[in-house]
Amino acid sequence: GDTAVRFGAALDLRYSTVLADVGGGDAVCLALAWRAAGPMPAGCSAFVHLADATGKPWAQVDGSPVNGLRPFETLAEGETLADPRGLLITSEVPEGEYRLLVGVYNRVDGQRLTTPQGTDCVQIGEVRLHGR
């Protein structure tokens, strides 16, 4: 089932947990959706990180929803927007266990929006990267 988490005052991320087993050069497909529970902050982008146990990102994709076509500030209150994203994992990434982290940040000052739990990103899944 879907899980929802709030970023900032009014932006809800809905996602299905991803458990992927991939090789280098593969892409992980993420089915994200955003819902505007109130007025949207301007100038925000979302990121997806493939992070190791220390939090270091080895692969990432970021930008406005729908490949930049639907900035968060264009969401009407109550609107839900599907935002599928593909995260390419290059062959340079070492094999091992990784976490998929999603967060939202202000492009102007780099400040991340926080969740009610006080975190600045949420883990939406795990990826096991194996050798060729």
All heavy atoms as an XYZ file, in Angstrom:
971
protein
N       0.817     -1.212      0.000
C       0.000      0.000      0.000
C       0.843      1.250      0.000
O       2.064      1.203      0.163
N       0.200      2.359     -0.207
C       0.907      3.627     -0.251
C       1.150      4.170      1.151
O       0.362      3.967      2.054
C       0.091      4.666     -1.025
C       0.321      4.552     -2.523
O       0.976      3.579     -2.928
O      -0.145      5.410     -3.269
N       2.245      4.850      1.289
C       2.585      5.535      2.519
C       2.652      7.020      2.199
O       3.036      7.395      1.097
C       3.958      5.056      3.034
O       3.933      3.634      3.093
C       4.269      5.608      4.400
N       2.257      7.859      3.137
C       2.325      9.298      2.906
C       3.160      9.950      3.993
O       3.132      9.531      5.143
C       0.925      9.913      2.871
N       3.920     10.957      3.605
C       4.699     11.731      4.561
C       4.608     13.194      4.152
O       4.548     13.503      2.967
C       6.172     11.252      4.616
C       6.870     11.442      3.287
C       6.928     11.970      5.719
N       4.558     14.076      5.134
C       4.428     15.501      4.839
C       5.774     16.204      4.897
O       6.576     15.979      5.795
C       3.459     16.168      5.822
C       3.400     17.693      5.638
C       2.087     18.269      6.072
N       0.980     17.752      5.271
C      -0.290     18.146      5.426
N      -0.610     19.034      6.346
N      -1.239     17.640      4.677
N       5.996     17.062      3.921
C       7.167     17.938      3.917
C       6.690     19.370      4.085
O       5.776     19.810      3.375
C       7.947     17.811      2.608
C       8.710     16.524      2.491
C       8.202     15.450      1.777
C       9.942     16.380      3.107
C       8.905     14.267      1.682
C      10.656     15.192      3.014
C      10.141     14.133      2.298
N       7.321     20.091      5.006
C       6.936     21.475      5.226
C       5.515     21.555      5.730
O       5.021     20.663      6.430
N       4.815     22.636      5.358
C       3.478     22.875      5.885
C       2.410     22.057      5.177
O       1.412     21.684      5.785
C       3.146     24.363      5.786
N       2.603     21.784      3.880
C       1.442     21.308      3.128
C       1.730     20.365      1.960
O       0.844     20.085      1.172
C       0.664     22.517      2.600
N       2.965     19.890      1.836
C       3.287     19.028      0.689
C       3.382     17.575      1.138
O       4.235     17.227      1.967
C       4.612     19.468      0.054
C       5.072     18.655     -1.158
C       4.065     18.729     -2.292
C       6.440     19.133     -1.625
N       2.492     16.736      0.621
C       2.486     15.322      0.986
C       3.100     14.480     -0.121
O       2.715     14.619     -1.291
C       1.049     14.828      1.232
C       0.423     15.459      2.461
O       1.172     15.842      3.372
O      -0.817     15.576      2.502
N       4.030     13.621      0.255
C       4.596     12.635     -0.670
C       3.902     11.308     -0.424
O       3.838     10.842      0.709
C       6.097     12.482     -0.420
C       6.760     11.255     -1.073
C       6.767     11.369     -2.589
C       8.173     11.062     -0.546
N       3.383     10.710     -1.498
C       2.834      9.360     -1.399
C       3.749      8.437     -2.202
O       4.175      8.791     -3.296
C       1.418      9.302     -1.965
C       0.427     10.095     -1.134
C      -0.961     10.107     -1.757
N      -1.829     10.975     -0.995
C      -2.450     10.626      0.123
N      -2.318      9.398      0.581
N      -3.204     11.486      0.770
N       4.029      7.273     -1.649
C       4.928      6.367     -2.343
C       4.623      4.931     -1.963
O       4.038      4.661     -0.918
C       6.394      6.689     -2.005
C       6.749      6.475     -0.553
C       7.268      5.255     -0.110
C       6.550      7.479      0.392
C       7.576      5.050      1.230
C       6.869      7.286      1.727
C       7.373      6.070      2.141
O       7.669      5.867      3.465
N       5.014      4.026     -2.839
C       5.020      2.605     -2.510
C       6.461      2.229     -2.230
O       7.368      2.630     -2.976
C       4.481      1.780     -3.677
O       3.139      2.127     -3.929
N       6.682      1.469     -1.181
C       8.035      1.094     -0.801
C       8.707      0.301     -1.917
O       8.096     -0.592     -2.512
C       8.013      0.260      0.486
O       7.382      1.043      1.500
C       9.418     -0.099      0.933
N       9.952      0.672     -2.222
C      10.719      0.025     -3.281
C      11.718     -0.941     -2.650
O      12.480     -0.561     -1.760
C      11.500      1.079     -4.097
C      12.334      0.406     -5.174
C      10.557      2.112     -4.689
N      11.690     -2.184     -3.100
C      12.718     -3.152     -2.711
C      13.274     -3.693     -4.022
O      12.613     -4.473     -4.712
C      12.136     -4.274     -1.857
C      11.646     -3.842     -0.477
C      10.924     -4.985      0.232
C      12.807     -3.337      0.381
N      14.467     -3.240     -4.396
C      15.009     -3.581     -5.710
C      16.321     -4.319     -5.575
O      17.103     -4.069     -4.665
C      15.198     -2.313     -6.537
N      16.535     -5.236     -6.504
C      17.772     -5.999     -6.580
C      18.291     -5.769     -7.991
O      17.672     -6.223     -8.961
C      17.448     -7.475     -6.335
C      18.680     -8.292     -6.004
O      19.776     -7.910     -6.462
O      18.552     -9.317     -5.315
N      19.382     -5.029     -8.123
C      19.801     -4.587     -9.455
C      21.291     -4.803     -9.670
O      22.054     -5.029     -8.735
C      19.481     -3.086     -9.667
C      17.994     -2.822     -9.598
C      20.231     -2.224     -8.666
N      21.692     -4.709    -10.925
C      23.103     -4.705    -11.292
C      23.491     -3.309    -11.729
O      22.629     -2.474    -12.029
N      24.777     -3.038    -11.770
C      25.244     -1.725    -12.211
C      24.771     -1.435    -13.621
O      24.724     -2.326    -14.475
N      24.402     -0.194    -13.889
C      23.890      0.176    -15.199
C      22.379      0.056    -15.298
O      21.791      0.450    -16.297
N      21.745     -0.498    -14.268
C      20.283     -0.609    -14.249
C      19.655      0.682    -13.738
O      20.321      1.510    -13.121
C      19.826     -1.756    -13.329
C      20.093     -3.128    -13.931
O      20.427     -3.196    -15.126
O      19.977     -4.119    -13.196
N      18.383      0.814    -13.979
C      17.638      1.937    -13.416
C      16.613      1.403    -12.432
O      16.071      0.313    -12.622
C      16.945      2.735    -14.512
N      16.382      2.167    -11.379
C      15.323      1.839    -10.424
C      14.170      2.788    -10.709
O      14.360      4.003    -10.805
C      15.816      2.013     -8.970
C      14.688      1.746     -7.990
C      16.990      1.092     -8.692
N      12.976      2.228    -10.898
C      11.804      3.057    -11.202
C      11.041      3.351     -9.926
O      10.728      2.435     -9.157
C      10.903      2.354    -12.207
S      11.722      2.126    -13.780
N      10.735      4.611     -9.718
C      10.059      5.046     -8.506
C       8.711      5.645     -8.875
O       8.623      6.484     -9.771
C      10.888      6.118     -7.797
C      12.362      5.768     -7.587
C      13.134      6.994     -7.205
C      12.491      4.691     -6.542
N       7.670      5.206     -8.183
C       6.333      5.755     -8.407
C       6.017      6.720     -7.276
O       5.478      6.321     -6.248
C       5.306      4.631     -8.482
N       6.405      7.972     -7.456
C       6.113      8.984     -6.449
C       4.840      9.725     -6.824
O       4.468      9.783     -7.995
C       7.255     10.002     -6.343
C       8.667      9.450     -6.123
C       9.655     10.599     -6.031
C       8.718      8.571     -4.896
N       4.176     10.289     -5.846
C       3.043     11.186     -6.108
C       3.067     12.256     -5.033
O       3.423     11.999     -3.879
C       1.715     10.432     -6.085
N       2.714     13.462     -5.444
C       2.707     14.601     -4.521
C       1.302     15.129     -4.391
O       0.562     15.181     -5.369
C       3.606     15.712     -5.059
C       5.009     15.271     -5.321
C       5.534     14.864     -6.522
C       6.068     15.171     -4.361
N       6.850     14.527     -6.363
C       7.207     14.705     -5.057
C       6.154     15.439     -2.996
C       8.435     14.505     -4.415
C       7.371     15.245     -2.364
C       8.495     14.777     -3.071
N       0.937     15.545     -3.174
C      -0.378     16.144     -2.971
C      -0.203     17.467     -2.245
O       0.516     17.565     -1.251
C      -1.284     15.222     -2.147
C      -2.669     15.817     -1.941
C      -3.594     14.857     -1.196
N      -4.874     15.516     -0.948
C      -5.094     16.319      0.086
N      -4.150     16.568      0.963
N      -6.285     16.885      0.234
N      -0.877     18.476     -2.774
C      -0.834     19.799     -2.161
C      -1.983     19.908     -1.166
O      -3.145     19.949     -1.551
C      -0.972     20.883     -3.228
N      -1.640     19.946      0.126
C      -2.669     20.068      1.157
C      -2.962     21.535      1.457
O      -3.860     21.850      2.231
C      -2.229     19.348      2.431
N      -2.210     22.421      0.852
C      -2.388     23.858      1.068
C      -1.523     24.589      0.069
O      -1.046     23.986     -0.889
N      -1.310     25.879      0.261
C      -0.483     26.640     -0.672
C       0.938     26.070     -0.748
O       1.513     25.692      0.274
C      -0.464     28.057     -0.073
C      -1.652     28.107      0.836
C      -1.842     26.711      1.349
N       1.440     25.994     -1.956
C       2.749     25.399     -2.170
C       3.869     26.428     -2.057
O       3.718     27.565     -2.508
C       2.806     24.773     -3.576
C       1.998     23.505     -3.732
S       2.722     22.101     -2.801
C       1.833     22.206     -1.263
N       5.012     26.011     -1.475
C       6.172     26.899     -1.448
C       6.736     27.056     -2.860
O       6.677     26.118     -3.656
C       7.159     26.154     -0.543
C       6.774     24.715     -0.639
C       5.289     24.701     -0.855
N       7.269     28.218     -3.168
C       7.860     28.447     -4.485
C       9.316     28.002     -4.492
O       9.973     27.967     -3.455
C       7.763     29.925     -4.832
N       9.798     27.651     -5.667
C      11.218     27.399     -5.858
C      11.753     26.130     -5.238
O      12.944     26.039     -4.947
N      10.884     25.124     -5.048
C      11.349     23.888     -4.437
C      11.557     22.786     -5.472
O      10.857     22.732     -6.479
C      10.367     23.397     -3.383
S      10.480     24.348     -1.851
N      12.534     21.948     -5.225
C      12.791     20.761     -6.030
C      12.795     19.552     -5.108
O      13.033     19.689     -3.908
C      14.156     20.840     -6.718
O      14.133     21.713     -7.810
N      12.562     18.382     -5.700
C      12.654     17.138     -4.936
C      13.898     16.386     -5.372
O      14.333     16.489     -6.516
C      11.420     16.284     -5.174
N      14.473     15.634     -4.440
C      15.614     14.796     -4.799
C      15.357     13.356     -4.408
O      14.602     13.074     -3.472
C      16.914     15.303     -4.139
C      16.949     15.185     -2.634
C      17.268     13.984     -2.015
C      16.662     16.287     -1.835
C      17.303     13.881     -0.628
C      16.696     16.193     -0.449
C      17.013     14.983      0.158
N      15.983     12.454     -5.144
C      16.035     11.043     -4.777
C      17.507     10.670     -4.715
O      18.253     10.929     -5.665
C      15.331     10.152     -5.824
C      15.414      8.684     -5.404
C      13.881     10.576     -6.023
N      17.940     10.127     -3.603
C      19.328      9.699     -3.439
C      19.393      8.190     -3.232
O      18.568      7.628     -2.505
C      19.982     10.362     -2.215
C      20.293     11.804     -2.397
N      20.707     12.620     -1.349
C      20.267     12.599     -3.497
C      20.923     13.847     -1.808
N      20.650     13.871     -3.097
N      20.373      7.560     -3.854
C      20.760      6.200     -3.528
C      21.917      6.355     -2.542
O      23.024      6.734     -2.932
C      21.217      5.456     -4.784
C      21.630      4.002     -4.570
C      20.390      3.124     -4.478
C      22.536      3.530     -5.691
N      21.645      6.142     -1.263
C      22.623      6.460     -0.221
C      23.148      5.197      0.448
O      22.402      4.231      0.646
C      21.991      7.368      0.832
N      24.427      5.233      0.811
C      24.983      4.107      1.552
C      24.679      4.287      3.044
O      23.964      5.222      3.444
C      26.491      3.951      1.273
C      27.320      5.142      1.748
O      26.852      5.933      2.578
O      28.479      5.256      1.274
N      25.230      3.407      3.865
C      24.912      3.414      5.291
C      25.313      4.723      5.966
O      24.709      5.125      6.952
C      25.583      2.224      5.977
N      26.314      5.409      5.412
C      26.750      6.665      6.017
C      25.927      7.855      5.538
O      26.106      8.974      5.998
C      28.233      6.963      5.681
O      28.331      7.302      4.284
C      29.127      5.774      5.984
N      25.036      7.603      4.554
C      24.233      8.690      4.010
C      24.821      9.300      2.755
O      24.220     10.181      2.145
N      25.998      8.834      2.343
C      26.618      9.369      1.126
C      25.824      8.956     -0.108
O      25.533      7.784     -0.301
C      28.054      8.846      0.990
C      28.700      9.267     -0.316
C      30.083      8.652     -0.525
C      30.562      8.941     -1.938
N      31.935      8.470     -2.196
N      25.435      9.937     -0.966
C      24.697      9.570     -2.180
C      25.628      9.071     -3.284
O      26.621      9.723     -3.609
C      24.011     10.878     -2.595
C      24.752     11.972     -1.924
C      25.547     11.386     -0.789
N      25.305      7.923     -3.854
C      26.078      7.340     -4.953
C      25.387      7.552     -6.293
O      25.993      7.404     -7.350
C      26.309      5.862     -4.702
C      27.338      5.610     -3.661
C      27.136      5.549     -2.306
C      28.745      5.434     -3.855
N      28.336      5.337     -1.665
C      29.339      5.252     -2.591
C      29.555      5.396     -5.002
C      30.708      5.031     -2.425
C      30.916      5.184     -4.832
C      31.477      5.005     -3.567
N      24.107      7.831     -6.248
C      23.358      8.141     -7.462
C      22.233      9.064     -7.028
O      21.765      8.990     -5.898
C      22.789      6.873     -8.103
N      21.819      9.958     -7.906
C      20.737     10.849     -7.533
C      20.029     11.393     -8.762
O      20.555     11.388     -9.866
C      21.225     12.006     -6.667
C      22.090     13.033     -7.367
C      22.559     14.090     -6.372
O      23.506     13.843     -5.619
N      21.908     15.241     -6.365
N      18.792     11.800     -8.530
C      18.024     12.505     -9.550
C      17.270     13.585     -8.800
O      16.754     13.360     -7.712
C      17.076     11.552    -10.317
C      16.117     10.827     -9.401
C      16.291     12.312    -11.383
N      17.281     14.810     -9.338
C      16.463     15.807     -8.674
C      15.946     16.839     -9.648
O      16.379     16.926    -10.787
C      17.134     16.416     -7.432
C      18.393     17.197     -7.698
O      19.391     16.572     -8.082
O      18.366     18.405     -7.494
N      14.943     17.555     -9.188
C      14.280     18.540    -10.023
C      12.820     18.638     -9.661
O      12.333     17.965     -8.758
N      12.128     19.495    -10.393
C      10.686     19.635    -10.194
C       9.974     18.392    -10.706
O      10.519     17.647    -11.528
C      10.180     20.871    -10.947
O      10.753     22.042    -10.402
N       8.724     18.168    -10.246
C       7.983     16.974    -10.681
C       7.806     16.900    -12.200
O       7.825     17.914    -12.894
C       6.630     17.122     -9.981
C       6.944     17.923     -8.750
C       8.019     18.886     -9.176
N       7.611     15.680    -12.667
C       7.347     15.382    -14.083
C       8.433     15.997    -14.977
O       8.148     16.766    -15.889
C       5.930     15.840    -14.512
C       5.521     15.139    -15.809
C       4.902     15.536    -13.431
N       9.679     15.646    -14.671
C      10.815     16.139    -15.461
C      10.843     17.650    -15.581
O      11.197     18.192    -16.629
C      10.827     15.496    -16.856
C      11.110     14.007    -16.790
O      11.902     13.565    -15.969
N      10.453     13.245    -17.638
N      10.422     18.334    -14.518
C      10.474     19.789    -14.514
C       9.262     20.478    -15.103
O       9.178     21.703    -15.094
N       8.320     19.696    -15.616
C       7.162     20.292    -16.294
C       6.112     20.830    -15.330
O       5.314     21.685    -15.692
C       6.495     19.264    -17.221
C       7.365     18.762    -18.378
C       6.629     17.689    -19.155
C       7.747     19.911    -19.299
N       6.085     20.298    -14.102
C       5.070     20.719    -13.139
C       5.716     21.141    -11.823
O       5.726     20.373    -10.871
C       4.062     19.580    -12.881
C       3.021     19.322    -13.955
C       2.072     20.516    -14.201
N       1.467     21.082    -12.997
C       0.333     20.639    -12.449
N      -0.310     19.637    -12.950
N      -0.153     21.246    -11.380
N       6.271     22.350    -11.769
C       6.837     22.821    -10.497
C       5.799     22.731     -9.379
O       4.599     22.841     -9.634
C       7.193     24.279    -10.793
C       7.374     24.339    -12.276
C       6.400     23.337    -12.841
N       6.290     22.522     -8.169
C       5.369     22.369     -7.031
C       4.389     23.532     -6.908
O       3.230     23.346     -6.558
C       6.148     22.216     -5.724
C       6.817     20.883     -5.571
C       8.194     20.784     -5.497
C       6.058     19.718     -5.494
C       8.806     19.545     -5.350
C       6.663     18.486     -5.343
C       8.047     18.387     -5.279
N       4.852     24.750     -7.217
C       3.960     25.907     -7.036
C       2.787     25.925     -8.022
O       1.860     26.708     -7.863
C       4.733     27.231     -7.084
C       5.590     27.435     -8.307
C       7.055     27.090     -8.038
O       7.317     26.056     -7.378
O       7.924     27.854     -8.489
N       2.805     25.031     -9.044
C       1.662     24.961     -9.968
C       0.575     24.016     -9.471
O      -0.487     23.920    -10.092
C       2.106     24.499    -11.378
O       2.548     23.134    -11.309
C       3.230     25.386    -11.924
N       0.823     23.321     -8.365
C      -0.194     22.404     -7.833
C      -1.307     23.196     -7.153
O      -1.043     24.057     -6.313
C       0.416     21.452     -6.808
C       1.355     20.364     -7.329
C       1.862     19.521     -6.168
C       0.659     19.494     -8.331
N      -2.525     22.870     -7.527
C      -3.674     23.479     -6.853
C      -3.908     22.760     -5.531
O      -3.585     21.581     -5.389
C      -4.922     23.373     -7.726
N      -4.462     23.481     -4.571
C      -4.751     22.870     -3.274
C      -5.642     21.658     -3.468
O      -6.656     21.723     -4.158
C      -5.428     23.902     -2.369
C      -5.384     23.518     -0.914
C      -5.753     24.678      0.010
O      -5.442     25.841     -0.338
O      -6.348     24.397      1.052
N      -5.248     20.516     -2.884
C      -6.016     19.290     -3.019
C      -5.624     18.449     -4.216
O      -6.071     17.311     -4.353
N      -4.784     18.988     -5.094
C      -4.388     18.251     -6.294
C      -3.321     17.211     -5.953
O      -2.433     17.457     -5.144
C      -3.828     19.221     -7.341
C      -3.405     18.533     -8.633
C      -2.859     19.502     -9.683
O      -2.825     20.716     -9.435
O      -2.464     19.015    -10.759
N      -3.440     16.042     -6.588
C      -2.414     15.007     -6.479
C      -1.775     14.823     -7.843
O      -2.465     14.742     -8.853
C      -3.015     13.673     -5.995
O      -3.583     13.866     -4.693
C      -1.949     12.589     -5.918
N      -0.454     14.784     -7.862
C       0.303     14.710     -9.111
C       1.206     13.491     -9.098
O       2.038     13.342     -8.197
C       1.149     15.983     -9.250
C       2.098     16.059    -10.449
C       1.298     16.161    -11.741
C       3.030     17.248    -10.308
N       1.038     12.610    -10.077
C       1.947     11.462    -10.200
C       3.287     11.950    -10.732
O       3.341     12.768    -11.647
C       1.343     10.426    -11.140
N       4.363     11.465    -10.142
C       5.709     11.920    -10.503
C       6.646     10.716    -10.600
O       7.466     10.476     -9.720
C       6.187     12.921     -9.439
C       7.563     13.497     -9.729
O       7.982     13.498    -10.909
O       8.218     13.943     -8.768
N       6.507      9.934    -11.698
C       7.400      8.783    -11.840
C       8.829      9.250    -12.089
O       9.047     10.198    -12.836
C       6.838      8.041    -13.059
C       6.060      9.063    -13.818
C       5.599     10.090    -12.833
N       9.773      8.614    -11.444
C      11.177      8.981    -11.642
C      12.006      7.720    -11.832
O      11.745      6.694    -11.210
C      11.726      9.771    -10.448
C      11.011     11.100    -10.260
C      11.686     12.001     -9.253
N      10.889     13.226     -9.106
C      11.402     14.434     -8.901
N      12.693     14.596     -8.809
N      10.615     15.484     -8.780
N      12.997      7.818    -12.686
C      13.943      6.722    -12.895
C      15.303      7.134    -12.357
O      15.791      8.221    -12.656
N      15.889      6.280    -11.537
C      17.194      6.560    -10.957
C      18.196      5.607    -11.590
O      18.133      4.395    -11.391
C      17.142      6.350     -9.442
C      18.427      6.620     -8.671
C      18.791      8.102     -8.731
C      18.278      6.186     -7.226
N      19.105      6.171    -12.392
C      20.105      5.342    -13.059
C      21.262      5.065    -12.107
O      21.806      5.982    -11.495
C      20.629      6.043    -14.311
C      21.663      5.240    -15.110
C      21.028      3.977    -15.672
C      22.260      6.097    -16.222
N      21.607      3.793    -11.978
C      22.718      3.402    -11.126
C      23.877      3.013    -12.026
O      23.817      2.002    -12.723
C      22.311      2.236    -10.202
C      21.123      2.680     -9.330
C      23.480      1.790     -9.349
C      20.516      1.590     -8.518
N      24.902      3.846    -12.061
C      26.008      3.603    -12.984
C      26.860      2.433    -12.513
O      26.798      2.009    -11.354
C      26.906      4.853    -13.095
O      27.520      5.082    -11.823
C      26.108      6.075    -13.512
N      27.677      1.937    -13.420
C      28.521      0.791    -13.091
C      29.635      1.159    -12.114
O      30.323      0.285    -11.607
C      29.109      0.199    -14.375
O      29.652      1.233    -15.173
N      29.816      2.479    -11.859
C      30.840      2.890    -10.878
C      30.395      2.652     -9.429
O      31.225      2.694     -8.523
C      31.163      4.387    -11.013
C      32.042      4.737    -12.197
C      31.241      4.851    -13.486
O      30.394      5.760    -13.578
O      31.448      4.015    -14.382
N      29.101      2.468     -9.218
C      28.616      2.308     -7.838
C      29.022      0.924     -7.324
O      28.741     -0.085     -7.974
C      27.079      2.474     -7.778
C      26.588      2.354     -6.340
C      26.672      3.818     -8.371
N      29.689      0.870     -6.159
C      30.103     -0.444     -5.632
C      28.901     -1.300     -5.241
O      27.855     -0.769     -4.876
C      30.932     -0.095     -4.387
C      30.995      1.378     -4.292
C      30.077      1.984     -5.291
N      29.084     -2.623     -5.311
C      27.963     -3.476     -4.899
C      27.755     -3.370     -3.400
O      28.657     -3.008     -2.649
C      28.154     -4.921     -5.347
C      29.473     -5.567     -5.100
C      29.526     -6.935     -5.785
O      29.025     -7.899     -5.188
O      30.064     -7.029     -6.896
N      26.531     -3.639     -2.989
C      26.209     -3.532     -1.573
C      24.763     -3.145     -1.366
O      23.943     -3.225     -2.278
N      24.464     -2.734     -0.138
C      23.098     -2.383      0.249
C      22.970     -0.863      0.328
O      23.834     -0.209      0.920
C      22.762     -2.963      1.629
C      23.037     -4.450      1.774
C      21.872     -5.298      1.285
O      20.755     -4.764      1.245
O      22.102     -6.473      0.942
N      21.914     -0.358     -0.257
C      21.695      1.092     -0.281
C      20.269      1.421      0.135
O      19.372      0.583      0.053
C      21.956      1.656     -1.684
C      23.385      1.521     -2.116
C      23.825      0.374     -2.765
C      24.303      2.534     -1.859
C      25.154      0.239     -3.147
C      25.627      2.419     -2.242
C      26.041      1.266     -2.886
O      27.358      1.133     -3.264
N      20.081      2.667      0.557
C      18.751      3.164      0.908
C      18.332      4.187     -0.140
O      19.158      4.935     -0.653
C      18.771      3.832      2.288
C      19.172      2.892      3.407
C      19.289      3.622      4.734
N      20.358      4.617      4.704
C      20.363      5.734      5.428
N      19.351      6.008      6.234
N      21.367      6.582      5.363
N      17.044      4.225     -0.431
C      16.493      5.251     -1.319
C      15.892      6.351     -0.453
O      14.985      6.090      0.342
C      15.404      4.661     -2.222
C      15.906      3.784     -3.363
C      14.728      3.030     -3.967
C      16.602      4.623     -4.427
N      16.413      7.559     -0.597
C      15.955      8.686      0.214
C      15.326      9.738     -0.689
O      15.849     10.038     -1.763
C      17.138      9.312      0.966
C      17.968      8.366      1.841
C      19.162      9.102      2.425
C      17.111      7.756      2.938
N      14.212     10.297     -0.244
C      13.548     11.378     -0.972
C      13.407     12.574     -0.052
O      13.084     12.435      1.133
C      12.147     10.949     -1.471
C      11.426     12.107     -2.145
C      12.263      9.778     -2.445
N      13.650     13.739     -0.592
C      13.470     14.964      0.179
C      13.124     16.111     -0.754
O      13.128     15.963     -1.979
N      12.806     17.242     -0.152
C      12.430     18.435     -0.898
C      13.268     19.590     -0.366
O      13.437     19.722      0.842
C      10.924     18.753     -0.730
C      10.540     19.999     -1.530
C      10.074     17.552     -1.150
N      13.801     20.395     -1.285
C      14.633     21.511     -0.850
C      14.314     22.768     -1.649
O      13.779     22.697     -2.760
C      16.122     21.170     -0.972
C      16.591     20.985     -2.398
C      17.178     22.033     -3.096
C      16.432     19.768     -3.048
C      17.596     21.872     -4.410
C      16.842     19.592     -4.352
C      17.428     20.651     -5.039
O      17.833     20.489     -6.340
N      14.653     23.893     -1.070
C      14.488     25.176     -1.726
C      15.724     25.427     -2.582
O      16.846     25.419     -2.079
C      14.325     26.268     -0.672
C      14.020     27.617     -1.280
O      14.716     28.085     -2.172
N      12.970     28.248     -0.790
N      15.517     25.627     -3.891
C      16.659     25.802     -4.788
C      17.448     27.073     -4.493
O      18.628     27.166     -4.824
C      16.184     25.863     -6.250
C      15.702     24.539     -6.799
C      15.491     24.614     -8.295
N      14.482     25.593     -8.675
C      13.173     25.358     -8.716
N      12.721     24.167     -8.344
N      12.328     26.284     -9.103
N      16.812     28.071     -3.895
C      17.489     29.348     -3.662
C      18.542     29.227     -2.566
O      19.699     29.602     -2.750
C      16.465     30.452     -3.313
C      17.191     31.765     -3.041
C      15.458     30.615     -4.441
N      18.156     28.674     -1.414
C      19.098     28.630     -0.297
C      19.526     27.206      0.081
O      20.314     27.018      0.999
C      18.516     29.341      0.936
C      17.201     28.734      1.402
O      16.818     27.641      0.926
O      16.543     29.364      2.252
N      18.993     26.199     -0.634
C      19.381     24.823     -0.352
C      18.738     24.235      0.881
O      18.963     23.079      1.227
N      17.902     25.023      1.560
C      17.243     24.578      2.794
C      16.255     23.462      2.491
O      15.444     23.576      1.580
C      16.511     25.776      3.415
C      16.025     25.563      4.830
C      17.150     25.562      5.859
O      18.122     26.304      5.727
N      17.030     24.719      6.849
N      16.322     22.385      3.276
C      15.385     21.272      3.072
C      14.118     21.478      3.904
O      14.182     21.977      5.026
C      16.035     19.946      3.471
C      17.157     19.518      2.540
C      17.622     18.125      2.898
N      18.741     17.693      2.063
C      19.286     16.474      2.127
N      18.802     15.591      2.989
N      20.292     16.149      1.357
N      12.990     21.065      3.340
C      11.740     21.051      4.095
C      11.790     19.862      5.051
O      12.293     18.795      4.694
C      10.534     20.910      3.165
C      10.349     21.972      2.079
C       9.011     21.762      1.372
C      10.414     23.375      2.649
N      11.246     20.032      6.245
C      11.298     18.945      7.212
C       9.945     18.257      7.350
O       8.895     18.816      7.018
C      11.755     19.458      8.594
O      10.926     20.551      8.971
C      13.202     19.905      8.564
N      10.000     17.027      7.853
C       8.800     16.238      8.109
C       8.357     16.499      9.545
O       9.111     17.064     10.336
C       9.103     14.741      7.953
O       9.973     14.349      9.022
C       9.771     14.432      6.615
N       7.148     16.060      9.920
C       6.706     16.223     11.309
C       7.633     15.509     12.300
O       7.688     15.870     13.470
C       5.308     15.598     11.314
C       4.838     15.728      9.910
C       6.066     15.559      9.054
N       8.371     14.514     11.827
C       9.311     13.809     12.706
C      10.628     14.584     12.853
O      11.521     14.163     13.582
C       9.616     12.405     12.156
C       8.446     11.438     12.243
C       7.350     11.726     11.233
O       7.613     12.124     10.101
N       6.101     11.537     11.641
N      10.755     15.682     12.120
C      11.957     16.493     12.233
C      13.085     16.076     11.306
O      14.187     16.614     11.381
N      12.821     15.124     10.423
C      13.845     14.703      9.475
C      13.747     15.526      8.197
O      12.700     16.123      7.914
C      13.696     13.209      9.128
O      12.404     13.003      8.535
C      13.820     12.347     10.371
N      14.832     15.554      7.415
C      14.799     16.359      6.191
C      14.757     15.494      4.932
O      14.963     15.970      3.822
C      15.982     17.338      6.139
C      17.326     16.626      6.090
O      17.360     15.369      6.014
O      18.353     17.324      6.115
N      14.502     14.178      5.137
C      14.265     13.290      3.999
C      13.571     12.045      4.545
O      13.464     11.874      5.759
C      15.556     12.922      3.268
S      16.758     12.029      4.272
N      13.086     11.213      3.659
C      12.398      9.999      4.087
C      12.935      8.828      3.272
O      13.225      8.963      2.082
C      10.859     10.141      3.931
C      10.468     10.364      2.485
C      10.139      8.925      4.486
N      13.112      7.700      3.946
C      13.555      6.491      3.238
C      12.350      5.817      2.617
O      11.394      5.477      3.307
C      14.263      5.524      4.187
C      14.729      4.253      3.489
C      15.561      3.359      4.369
O      16.272      3.834      5.257
N      15.494      2.064      4.129
N      12.397      5.629      1.278
C      11.253      5.016      0.604
C      11.554      3.602      0.138
O      10.705      2.958     -0.477
C      10.761      5.858     -0.593
C      11.813      5.909     -1.701
C      10.377      7.263     -0.144
C      11.210      6.291     -3.042
N      12.753      3.126      0.409
C      13.032      1.764      0.005
C      14.490      1.407      0.153
O      15.292      2.183      0.678
N      14.802      0.198     -0.323
C      16.157     -0.327     -0.246
C      16.525     -0.942     -1.587
O      15.672     -1.481     -2.284
C      16.245     -1.404      0.847
C      16.013     -0.848      2.242
C      15.898     -1.949      3.289
O      16.134     -3.127      2.942
O      15.556     -1.623      4.432
N      17.808     -0.822     -1.914
C      18.310     -1.378     -3.157
C      19.516     -2.252     -2.833
O      20.414     -1.819     -2.100
C      18.733     -0.258     -4.136
C      19.400     -0.854     -5.386
C      17.537      0.597     -4.521
N      19.508     -3.457     -3.368
C      20.696     -4.307     -3.258
C      21.353     -4.326     -4.628
O      20.718     -4.680     -5.624
C      20.323     -5.728     -2.821
C      21.535     -6.529     -2.399
C      21.128     -7.827     -1.711
N      20.666     -8.822     -2.671
C      21.493     -9.582     -3.377
N      22.804     -9.488     -3.238
N      21.012    -10.487     -4.228
N      22.590     -3.891     -4.657
C      23.328     -3.837     -5.912
C      24.327     -4.968     -5.947
O      25.169     -5.096     -5.051
C      24.045     -2.492     -6.013
C      24.871     -2.226     -7.261
C      23.980     -2.240     -8.504
C      25.591     -0.891     -7.145
N      24.206     -5.827     -6.949
C      25.088     -6.992     -7.015
C      26.037     -6.840     -8.203
O      25.837     -5.994     -9.076
C      24.274     -8.280     -7.129
C      23.238     -8.234     -8.222
N      23.551     -8.342     -9.552
C      21.904     -8.053     -8.149
C      22.441     -8.247    -10.270
N      21.428     -8.061     -9.453
N      27.047     -7.702     -8.228
C      28.031     -7.663     -9.314
C      27.417     -8.135    -10.623
O      26.264     -8.550    -10.675
N      28.203     -8.063    -11.661
C      27.711     -8.468    -12.999
C      27.273     -9.918    -12.980
O      27.983    -10.759    -12.470
C      28.808     -8.309    -14.047
C      29.490     -6.965    -14.037
C      28.581     -5.896    -14.618
N      29.057     -4.555    -14.262
C      28.759     -3.968    -13.111
N      28.032     -4.568    -12.202
N      29.180     -2.757    -12.860
